[in-house]
Amino acid sequence: MTAFEVLSIGRVESPLLEREQAPRQGDEGAPPAWLVFEQTVLEGLRNLQRGDQVIVLTWLDRAQRDVLTVHPRGDPTRPPTGVFSTRSPERPNPIGLHRVQILDIDGARIQVSDLEALDGTPILDIKPVLGSLDER
Amino acid sequence: MTAFEVLSIGRVESPLLEREQAPRQGDEGAPPAWLVFEQTVLEGLRNLQRGDQVIVLTWLDRAQRDVLTVHPRGDPTRPPTGVFSTRSPERPNPIGLHRVQILDIDGARIQVSDLEALDGTPILDIKPVLGSLDER
């Protein structure tokens, strides 16, 4: 398998310190968190605004990468399921996908809603949620 | 910036050979394409089914990574905009996010709708589109 290098463009600051504390998805009770970006990418952030709906991509650095089947939601009564049919962090490339809203912006620090990623999780990207065709 | 290694778990087979041929988003006229996976991740695919709505993550290997502002949709009359407010492939980590439907499955080959990624683009991940809470 060919390998490529992804770069951490920032880190999550969250009250969630361990996996046991984190909800399984952002909309299951995850707290707000701050995204703290490297100064080197500041220019790329300049059009983000409070209220924007965005998709944050993270690197789930505490996940196992050699897992191809899991019990969904960690429930041993559910049959083993291919990871690509689940949102488990355990997968060959543990990239987290989080749909959140921007609550506040302070320079290279952006506060977002409903983020289930743990404190210290590296950030890879932010993308806007696409609106209808005529808004692009 | 800390670096991490992502692995290509497969490649896109598409009639789109060059960027000039590709629509800007999947829902702007992109053709069906085949995702051809490495045999090593086959077990992870086993619960995917025809008709599933999934999110495919790709590595946009023909993008420039040292770009922080772009003219949206390549239109020079639009003001330069931070890449994190756009879906431009040009960005520090050129990860493509594609919402598609599974049309057909043949072993390690999965055909999907509406994919604007070019032929040969490495695949990083597949995730299900999340349904409502009671379906998880």
Chai-1 contact restraints between the chains, C-beta under 6 A:
chainA,res_idxA,chainB,res_idxB,connection_type,confidence,min_distance_angstrom,max_distance_angstrom,comment,restraint_id
A,M1,B,L7,contact,1.0,0.0,6.0,A-B,restraint_1
A,M1,B,S8,contact,1.0,0.0,6.0,A-B,restraint_2
A,M1,B,E38,contact,1.0,0.0,6.0,A-B,restraint_3
A,T2,B,S8,contact,1.0,0.0,6.0,A-B,restraint_4
A,A3,B,E5,contact,1.0,0.0,6.0,A-B,restraint_5
A,A3,B,L7,contact,1.0,0.0,6.0,A-B,restraint_6
A,F4,B,V6,contact,1.0,0.0,6.0,A-B,restraint_7
A,F4,B,W59,contact,1.0,0.0,6.0,A-B,restraint_8
A,E5,B,A3,contact,1.0,0.0,6.0,A-B,restraint_9
A,V6,B,F4,contact,1.0,0.0,6.0,A-B,restraint_10
A,V6,B,V6,contact,1.0,0.0,6.0,A-B,restraint_11
A,V6,B,N93,contact,1.0,0.0,6.0,A-B,restraint_12
A,L7,B,M1,contact,1.0,0.0,6.0,A-B,restraint_13
A,L7,B,A3,contact,1.0,0.0,6.0,A-B,restraint_14
A,L7,B,P92,contact,1.0,0.0,6.0,A-B,restraint_15
A,S8,B,M1,contact,1.0,0.0,6.0,A-B,restraint_16
A,S8,B,T2,contact,1.0,0.0,6.0,A-B,restraint_17
A,I9,B,P92,contact,1.0,0.0,6.0,A-B,restraint_18
A,E38,B,M1,contact,1.0,0.0,6.0,A-B,restraint_19
A,E43,B,L68,contact,1.0,0.0,6.0,A-B,restraint_20
A,G44,B,L68,contact,1.0,0.0,6.0,A-B,restraint_21
A,G44,B,G82,contact,1.0,0.0,6.0,A-B,restraint_22
A,G44,B,V83,contact,1.0,0.0,6.0,A-B,restraint_23
A,G44,B,F84,contact,1.0,0.0,6.0,A-B,restraint_24
A,L45,B,G82,contact,1.0,0.0,6.0,A-B,restraint_25
A,L45,B,F84,contact,1.0,0.0,6.0,A-B,restraint_26
A,R46,B,G82,contact,1.0,0.0,6.0,A-B,restraint_27
A,N47,B,T81,contact,1.0,0.0,6.0,A-B,restraint_28
A,N47,B,G82,contact,1.0,0.0,6.0,A-B,restraint_29
A,N47,B,S85,contact,1.0,0.0,6.0,A-B,restraint_30
A,L48,B,S85,contact,1.0,0.0,6.0,A-B,restraint_31
A,L57,B,I95,contact,1.0,0.0,6.0,A-B,restraint_32
A,W59,B,F4,contact,1.0,0.0,6.0,A-B,restraint_33
A,L68,B,E43,contact,1.0,0.0,6.0,A-B,restraint_34
A,L68,B,G44,contact,1.0,0.0,6.0,A-B,restraint_35
A,T81,B,N47,contact,1.0,0.0,6.0,A-B,restraint_36
A,G82,B,G44,contact,1.0,0.0,6.0,A-B,restraint_37
A,G82,B,L45,contact,1.0,0.0,6.0,A-B,restraint_38
A,G82,B,R46,contact,1.0,0.0,6.0,A-B,restraint_39
A,G82,B,N47,contact,1.0,0.0,6.0,A-B,restraint_40
A,V83,B,G44,contact,1.0,0.0,6.0,A-B,restraint_41
A,F84,B,G44,contact,1.0,0.0,6.0,A-B,restraint_42
A,F84,B,L45,contact,1.0,0.0,6.0,A-B,restraint_43
A,F84,B,I126,contact,1.0,0.0,6.0,A-B,restraint_44
A,S85,B,N47,contact,1.0,0.0,6.0,A-B,restraint_45
A,S85,B,L48,contact,1.0,0.0,6.0,A-B,restraint_46
A,S85,B,P128,contact,1.0,0.0,6.0,A-B,restraint_47
A,R87,B,K127,contact,1.0,0.0,6.0,A-B,restraint_48
A,P92,B,L7,contact,1.0,0.0,6.0,A-B,restraint_49
A,P92,B,I9,contact,1.0,0.0,6.0,A-B,restraint_50
A,N93,B,V6,contact,1.0,0.0,6.0,A-B,restraint_51
A,N93,B,L124,contact,1.0,0.0,6.0,A-B,restraint_52
A,N93,B,D125,contact,1.0,0.0,6.0,A-B,restraint_53
A,I95,B,L57,contact,1.0,0.0,6.0,A-B,restraint_54
A,I95,B,D125,contact,1.0,0.0,6.0,A-B,restraint_55
A,L124,B,N93,contact,1.0,0.0,6.0,A-B,restraint_56
A,D125,B,N93,contact,1.0,0.0,6.0,A-B,restraint_57
A,D125,B,I95,contact,1.0,0.0,6.0,A-B,restraint_58
A,I126,B,F84,contact,1.0,0.0,6.0,A-B,restraint_59
A,K127,B,R87,contact,1.0,0.0,6.0,A-B,restraint_60
A,P128,B,S85,contact,1.0,0.0,6.0,A-B,restraint_61
